Amino acid sequence: MKAVLAVYTFAVASIIGANAQPVPIDSAKSTLIIRVYKAGPFSVLGHDHEIAAPIASGSVDTTAHEVVLRIVASALQVRDPGISEKERAEIQNKMTGPEVLDAQPYREIVFESTEAEQAGPDKWNVRGNLTLHGEKHLIGVEVRQVNGYYVGSSRFKQSEFGIKPIRIAGGAVRVKDEVRVDFQIRVGTK
């Protein structure tokens, strides 16, 4: 009887595992915002940056606890409210240019989860590899499920990925090394 039960349990687990499939992320209903903050003794002359990062593709597999996100580096868009269109264009060019993202040789930003740990009802601590600016490093992401969306944030340092934070006037005005990423991700249907 124990052998039959073991075979049955294995068969059911195999069927469930075989049916688990990644579900595509709905890029049109998902948002990812990068926030870069000002620093330095004359930071009042600078401003914080808000950057939209459209998700090009990705998937979520809740059974396997796997997430993959792909973003085209050149598609990031500076939104900074309260500045002129000319300033916004200058910041955009600097961000995608060789000084920061260097989006020509490093065309894609990718996050691939490596583990997810339940942190409460509808909450997870997800760890995974972020590939940015040609470097791959493990980062942590806090995720909650809210109204059909996966919502969360992560923080990491630009310098960990070989990006030197912009400095002006010898560092009197600069951007902080740490950036914050906030997201709301909606998955499609199978």
Sequence and secondary structure as in RCSB ss.txt:
>XXXX:A:sequence
MKAVLAVYTFAVASIIGANAQPVPIDSAKSTLIIRVYKAGPFSVLGHDHEIAAPIASGSVDTTAHEVVLRIVASA
LQVRDPGISEKERAEIQNKMTGPEVLDAQPYREIVFESTEAEQAGPDKWNVRGNLTLHGEKHLIGVEVRQVNGYY
VGSSRFKQSEFGIKPIRIAGGAVRVKDEVRVDFQIRVGTK
>XXXX:A:secstr
 HHHHHHHHHHHHHHHHHH   EEB GGG EEEEEEEEESTTGGGS  EEEE    EEEEETTTTEEEEEEEGGG
 EE  TTS HHHHHHHHHHHHSTTTT TTT  EEEEEEEEEEEEETTEEEEEEEEEETTEEEEEEEEEEEETTEE
EEEEEEEGGGGT    EEGGGTEEEEEEEEEEEEE B   
